[in-house]
Amino acid sequence: MSSCSTSHPGIFSNARFTLLVALAAVCMTASTSSTLAQAVKTAGTPPPELTRVDLYAGYGYIHPVNSDINNYFYQPINPGLVASTNLFFNRHLGVQVEGNFSRNGPNDSIYTAEAGPIFRYQKNRFVPFAHALVGTARLRGPSLQHGEWGWGVTSGVGIDYILPFFNNRFAVRPLQADFHYTHVDFGPVGPDPLVGGLGQTFSYRLSAGGVLRLGQLNPPPPVQLGCTAQPANIFPGDPVTVTATAANLDLKKKATYTWSASGGQLAGTNETATVTTAGLPPGDYTVTGHVSQSIRPGQQADCTTGFRVHAYEPPTVSCSANPSTVLPGDPSTITSVATSPQNRTISFSYSSSAGQISGSTSSATLNTSGAPVGPITVTCNAVDDLGKQATATTTITITTPPPPPPPPVRPLCSVSFERDQKRPVRVDNEAKGCLDEIALTLNRDTTSRLVIVGRHSADESPDAAAQRDLNVEQYLTDEKGIDPSRIDMRTSGEPGRILDSTLVPAGASFIPGDTTTFDSNSVKRQGQPYAKPKVNKVH
């Protein structure tokens, strides 16, 4: 038979037990907070991010208060299990699904499955929260009533502490305190008062356990790293400073830098390192930098830069005239810019093919009085104190007022080869739109020429730039009827999977810059040159 009574059995002992549980939870919170706070100072784990999903499981204790059926009172149920899943939509608000499994009462048990909103406020490693849940409840009566289903409501508060280990994936919940109400109809009360009745329980529940934290609300962008070497061109023994510039670092985490070099001695463990080059033979050298904030791929990055060691050389000199074109009798200032790799003292002298030049410093003056119309060549001489010399020339043109200048070259649209990663040199349909516009422009201006400059990315062979040129040239000539003699093909050293196009009107000149021509017969072409329309087969 039942061990319950019509009075409040054990109410005082239960109260004392509940008080002890509450005091234990408070002590657990204080002890855990103190211990883990000290761990935070020494573990070096970065502050936790906001999670998307929290999974909780823990011990539960339910204490009904003045809840009875036919004067048979519900007794405290200890222990029990509380489990919940939280899904957060933003920093604070989410939805919670919770289950309560308390079956070890003297004659009664409470099972609930509820859901509702949950609100959190994360402050460093502490996450207080409040929730309000409603759902179904299965209740057994205190006088041996069989379990019946009804409904229930739960609301309360709690606090989590995020452990500074395992990438902040785990937290402890020292205390969750809830008010719990259930409403279950056991049917009409019969002659036997132990059967039937309305089960309405008003309880408070204490819970403690562990939390598994999963996902991130806003995953950070991956870390990026670029590095430079200054100076990039040196002589043996000159120091080189390499500097890393990182983007998307988590300011709350420590960034660790490491460096390696193909030659010389490296010193430095932060954003800047120094390469000692004493004894290095002339040549090109590579320095690689690495930054890491964790073992995750998105939180580390590499960069590469380089420097060149030159052999000792004679001085170098450049010579310029301002203005470089003058009317008869007008003067022109000649400027020499000379450098000595070893910082030797340099002296200057000048000579000219016509006119009179005077000056013995880095600047001289050319007097064009009496000189005929046409070019004058000025030679600039630089000699260091070891007798090593260098010469350079510049030209001053004596001319009549010039005719109107030719029309300038005009850049046209650029063709991108970034979209098709499997066929990175093929002209796709979107690129055809650009080339169709270019063909229309060439047909309108039949005296102009087209210069196309292909590029290749660092992870491609230089031939990729030439293949892009050839594929574009083939499309324009085969599909658009452009005379191939009007198309000049070049490649550029600038990185990228792009082809630039420039319209060169008649009389205008294309400045090659860092571009170069190539032998199309030596280029091994791969794949389809351009996207061709599908042809429907006739059956």
Residue pairs with C-beta under 8 A, 6 or more apart in sequence:
1 144
2 72
2 106
2 107
2 142
2 143
2 144
2 194
3 106
3 107
4 72
4 73
4 75
4 106
4 107
4 142
4 143
5 72
5 73
6 71
6 72
6 73
7 73
8 73
9 73
9 75
10 75
14 63
14 75
14 76
17 76
17 78
18 61
18 63
18 76
18 206
21 61
21 206
22 206
25 174
25 175
25 206
25 208
26 175
28 174
28 175
28 208
29 159
29 161
29 174
29 175
32 161
32 172
32 174
33 126
33 161
36 125
36 161
36 163
36 164
36 172
39 163
39 164
39 165
40 125
40 164
43 164
43 165
44 254
45 164
45 165
45 167
45 168
46 168
46 250
46 252
46 253
46 254
46 293
46 294
47 124
47 125
47 168
47 252
48 122
48 125
48 162
48 168
48 213
49 168
49 216
49 217
50 88
50 91
50 122
50 216
50 217
50 218
51 88
51 213
51 214
51 215
51 216
51 217
52 87
52 88
52 214
52 215
52 216
52 217
53 85
53 86
53 87
53 88
53 213
53 214
53 215
54 84
54 85
54 86
54 88
54 160
54 171
54 211
54 212
54 213
54 214
55 84
55 85
55 86
55 211
55 212
55 214
56 82
56 83
56 84
56 85
56 86
56 173
56 209
56 210
56 211
56 212
57 81
57 82
57 83
57 209
57 210
58 81
58 82
58 83
58 173
58 176
58 207
58 208
58 209
58 210
59 79
59 80
59 81
59 82
59 207
59 208
59 209
60 79
60 80
60 81
60 82
60 100
60 101
60 102
60 205
60 206
60 207
61 76
61 77
61 78
61 79
61 80
61 205
61 206
61 207
62 76
62 77
62 78
62 80
62 100
62 102
62 110
62 180
62 203
62 204
62 205
63 76
63 203
63 204
63 205
63 206
64 73
64 74
64 75
64 76
64 201
64 202
64 203
65 202
65 203
65 204
66 73
66 202
67 73
67 74
67 200
67 201
67 202
67 203
68 74
68 142
69 141
69 142
69 143
69 145
69 186
69 197
69 198
69 199
70 143
70 189
70 193
70 194
70 197
71 193
72 141
72 142
72 143
72 193
72 194
73 142
74 105
74 108
74 142
74 201
74 203
75 105
75 106
75 107
75 108
75 142
76 105
77 102
77 103
77 104
77 105
77 108
77 109
77 110
78 104
79 104
80 100
80 101
80 102
80 103
80 104
80 110
81 100
81 101
81 102
82 98
82 99
82 100
82 101
82 176
82 205
82 207
82 209
83 98
83 99
83 101
84 96
84 97
84 98
84 99
85 96
85 97
85 98
86 94
86 95
86 96
86 118
87 94
87 95
87 96
88 94
88 118
88 120
88 217
89 95
90 217
91 122
91 217
92 119
92 120
92 121
93 117
93 118
93 119
94 117
94 118
94 119
94 120
95 115
95 116
95 117
95 118
96 115
96 116
96 117
96 118
96 131
96 133
97 113
97 114
97 115
98 112
98 113
98 114
98 115
98 131
98 133
98 154
99 111
99 112
99 113
99 114
100 110
100 111
100 112
100 114
100 154
100 180
100 205
101 111
102 109
102 110
102 111
103 109
103 110
103 111
105 140
106 142
107 140
107 141
107 142
107 143
107 144
108 139
108 140
108 141
108 142
109 138
109 139
109 140
109 147
110 137
110 138
110 139
110 140
110 180
110 182
110 201
110 203
111 137
111 138
111 139
111 147
112 135
112 136
112 137
112 138
112 152
112 154
112 180
112 182
113 135
113 136
113 137
114 133
114 134
114 135
114 136
114 137
114 152
114 153
114 154
115 133
115 134
115 135
116 131
116 132
116 133
116 134
116 135
117 131
117 132
118 129
118 130
118 131
119 129
119 130
119 131
120 127
120 128
120 129
121 127
121 128
121 129
125 161
125 162
125 164
126 159
126 160
126 161
126 162
127 159
127 160
127 161
127 162
127 171
128 157
128 158
128 159
129 157
129 158
129 159
129 160
130 155
130 156
130 157
131 154
131 155
131 156
131 157
132 153
132 154
132 155
133 153
133 154
133 155
134 151
134 152
134 153
134 154
135 151
135 152
136 149
136 150
136 151
136 152
137 149
137 150
137 151
137 152
137 182
137 183
137 184
138 147
138 148
138 149
138 150
138 184
139 147
139 148
139 150
139 182
139 184
139 199
139 201
140 146
140 147
141 186
141 197
141 199
143 193
143 194
143 195
143 197
144 194
145 186
145 194
145 195
145 196
145 197
145 199
146 186
148 184
148 185
148 186
148 187
148 199
149 184
150 182
150 183
150 184
150 185
150 199
151 182
151 183
152 180
152 181
152 182
152 183
153 180
153 181
154 178
154 179
154 180
154 181
154 205
155 178
155 179
156 176
156 177
156 178
156 179
156 205
157 176
157 177
158 173
158 175
158 176
158 177
158 207
159 173
159 174
159 175
160 171
160 172
160 173
160 211
161 171
161 172
161 173
161 174
162 168
162 170
162 171
162 213
163 170
163 171
163 172
167 294
168 213
169 212
169 213
169 214
170 210
170 211
170 212
170 213
171 210
171 211
171 213
172 208
172 209
172 210
172 211
173 207
173 208
173 209
173 210
173 211
174 208
175 206
175 207
175 208
176 205
176 206
176 207
176 208
177 204
177 205
177 206
177 207
178 204
178 205
178 207
179 202
179 203
179 204
179 205
180 201
180 202
180 203
180 204
180 205
181 200
181 201
181 202
181 203
182 199
182 200
182 201
182 203
183 198
183 199
183 200
184 198
184 199
184 200
185 198
185 199
186 195
186 196
186 197
186 198
186 199
187 195
187 196
187 197
188 196
189 195
189 196
189 197
190 196
219 298
220 248
220 250
220 298
220 299
221 248
221 298
222 248
222 297
222 298
222 299
222 301
223 246
223 247
223 248
223 249
223 291
223 293
223 298
223 299
223 300
223 301
224 246
224 247
224 248
224 301
225 244
225 245
225 246
225 247
225 289
225 290
225 291
225 301
225 302
225 303
226 244
226 245
226 247
226 303
227 242
227 243
227 244
227 245
227 287
227 289
227 303
227 304
227 305
228 242
228 243
228 245
228 305
229 240
229 241
229 242
229 275
229 287
229 305
229 306
229 307
230 240
230 241
230 242
230 243
231 238
231 240
231 307
232 306
232 307
232 308
233 307
233 308
233 310
234 240
234 277
234 307
234 308
234 309
234 310
235 309
235 310
235 311
235 312
235 341
235 342
236 277
236 278
236 279
236 280
236 281
236 282
236 309
237 277
237 278
238 277
239 274
239 275
239 276
239 277
240 264
240 274
240 275
240 277
240 287
240 307
241 272
241 273
241 274
241 275
242 259
242 268
242 272
242 273
242 274
242 275
242 287
242 289
242 305
243 271
243 272
244 257
244 271
244 272
244 289
244 291
244 303
245 271
246 255
246 271
246 291
246 301
249 255
249 291
249 293
250 293
250 299
253 293
253 294
253 299
254 293
255 291
255 292
255 293
256 269
256 291
256 292
256 293
257 268
257 269
257 270
257 271
257 273
257 289
257 290
257 291
258 269
258 289
258 290
258 292
259 266
259 268
259 269
259 273
259 287
259 288
259 289
259 290
260 266
260 287
260 288
261 275
261 285
261 286
261 287
261 288
262 285
262 286
262 287
263 277
263 280
263 283
263 285
264 275
264 276
264 277
264 280
264 285
265 275
265 276
266 273
266 274
266 275
266 276
266 287
267 273
267 274
267 276
268 274
273 287
273 289
275 285
275 287
275 307
277 309
280 309
281 309
282 309
282 310
282 311
283 308
283 309
284 306
284 307
284 308
284 309
285 306
285 307
285 308
285 309
286 304
286 305
286 306
287 304
287 305
287 306
287 307
288 302
288 303
288 304
289 302
289 303
289 304
289 305
290 300
290 301
290 302
290 303
291 300
291 301
292 299
292 300
293 299
293 300
294 300
310 341
312 341
312 342
313 341
314 384
314 388
314 389
314 390
315 338
315 339
315 340
315 341
315 344
315 346
315 382
315 383
315 384
315 388
315 389
315 390
316 338
316 339
316 382
316 390
317 336
317 337
317 338
317 380
317 381
317 382
317 390
317 391
317 392
318 336
318 337
318 338
318 380
318 392
319 334
319 335
319 336
319 378
319 379
319 380
319 392
319 393
319 394
320 334
320 335
320 337
320 394
321 332
321 333
321 334
321 335
321 366
321 378
321 394
321 395
321 396
322 332
322 333
322 335
323 330
323 332
323 396
324 332
324 394
324 395
324 396
324 397
325 396
325 397
325 398
325 399
325 402
326 332
326 368
326 396
326 397
326 398
326 399
327 398
327 399
327 400
327 401
328 368
328 369
328 371
328 373
328 398
329 368
329 369
330 368
331 365
331 366
331 367
331 368
332 365
332 366
332 368
332 396
333 363
333 364
333 365
333 366
334 350
334 357
334 359
334 363
334 364
334 365
334 366
334 378
334 380
334 394
335 362
335 363
336 348
336 350
336 362
336 363
336 364
336 380
336 382
336 392
337 362
338 346
338 348
338 362
338 382
338 390
340 346
340 384
344 384
344 385
344 386
344 388
345 384
345 385
346 382
346 383
346 384
346 385
347 360
347 382
347 383
348 359
348 360
348 361
348 362
348 364
348 380
348 381
348 382
349 360
349 381
349 383
350 357
350 359
350 360
350 364
350 378
350 379
350 380
350 381
351 357
351 378
351 379
351 381
352 366
352 376
352 377
352 378
352 379
353 376
353 377
353 378
354 368
354 371
354 372
354 376
355 366
355 367
355 368
355 369
355 370
355 371
355 376
356 366
356 367
356 369
357 364
357 365
357 366
357 367
357 378
358 364
358 365
358 367
359 365
366 376
366 378
366 396
368 376
368 396
368 398
371 398
372 398
373 398
373 399
373 400
374 397
374 398
375 395
375 396
375 397
375 398
376 395
376 396
376 397
376 398
377 393
377 394
377 395
378 393
378 394
378 395
378 396
379 391
379 392
379 393
380 391
380 392
380 393
380 394
381 389
381 390
381 391
382 389
382 390
382 391
382 392
383 389
406 505
406 506
406 507
406 508
407 505
407 507
407 508
408 505
408 508
409 451
409 502
409 503
409 504
409 505
409 508
409 509
409 510
409 511
410 502
410 503
410 505
411 500
411 501
411 502
411 503
412 434
412 437
412 438
412 441
412 450
412 501
412 502
412 503
413 434
413 437
413 438
413 501
414 434
414 498
414 499
414 500
414 501
415 427
415 431
415 434
415 435
415 468
415 472
415 498
415 499
415 501
416 430
416 431
416 497
416 498
417 424
417 425
417 426
417 428
417 431
417 468
417 497
417 498
417 499
418 497
418 498
419 428
419 430
420 426
420 428
423 527
423 528
424 460
424 464
424 497
425 464
425 467
425 468
425 471
425 526
425 527
426 471
426 527
426 528
426 529
426 530
426 531
427 435
427 471
427 472
427 475
427 529
427 530
427 531
428 530
428 531
429 531
431 472
431 530
432 475
432 530
432 531
434 501
435 472
435 475
435 476
435 480
436 480
438 450
438 476
438 501
439 476
439 480
439 481
439 482
441 448
441 503
442 448
442 450
442 476
442 482
442 486
442 503
443 482
445 503
445 505
447 505
447 506
448 486
448 503
448 504
448 505
448 506
449 486
449 487
449 488
449 503
449 504
449 510
450 476
450 482
450 486
450 487
450 488
450 501
450 502
450 503
450 504
451 487
451 488
451 490
451 501
451 502
451 504
451 510
452 469
452 472
452 473
452 487
452 488
452 489
452 490
452 499
452 500
452 501
452 502
453 469
453 490
453 491
453 492
453 499
453 500
453 501
453 502
453 515
454 464
454 465
454 466
454 467
454 468
454 469
454 472
454 489
454 490
454 491
454 492
454 499
455 465
455 468
455 491
455 492
455 494
455 495
455 496
455 497
455 498
455 499
455 500
456 462
456 463
456 464
456 465
456 468
456 491
456 495
456 496
456 497
457 464
457 495
457 496
457 497
458 495
460 497
462 491
463 523
463 524
464 497
465 491
465 492
466 489
466 491
466 518
466 520
466 523
467 523
467 525
467 526
468 497
468 499
469 489
469 490
469 491
469 499
469 518
470 489
470 520
470 523
470 525
470 529
471 525
471 529
471 530
472 499
473 484
473 487
473 489
474 529
474 530
475 529
475 530
476 482
476 487
477 483
477 484
477 487
479 530
488 504
488 510
488 517
489 517
489 518
489 520
490 512
490 515
490 516
490 517
490 518
491 515
491 516
491 518
492 500
492 513
492 514
492 515
493 514
493 515
494 514
502 510
504 510
